[in-house]
Amino acid sequence: MATVAELKAVLKDTLEKRGVLGHLKARIRAEVFNALNDESEPRPPLSHENLLINELIREYLEFNKYKYTASVLISESGQPVVPLDRQFLIRELNAFEESKDNTI
């Protein structure tokens, strides 16, 4: 019969392999930040420029598989949870997209 310690180890290993453990840790960090965030001092409105900058940072983070860092960025910045449309970003930044690898 398995001990409690062995069951914990197997559960932790399984959650890590599925990528759930890291997501939960990031979510807990974001929620702790939100709980500690001083609501009496309002956050400045998100300007159009900052919205675009944050979106580029999010794209960079997600491209490099920094999912948890991206989730904290979204939580702290007030960036919309749903990413901006890529074509919108390209037009706004007067950029172009490399068709072979879909990068801006």
Secondary structure by P-SEA (a helix, b strand, c coil): cccaaaaaaaaaaaaaaaaaaaaaaaaaaaaaaaaacccccccccccaaaaaaaaaaaaaaaaacaaaaaaaaaaaaccccccccaaaaaaaaccccccccccc
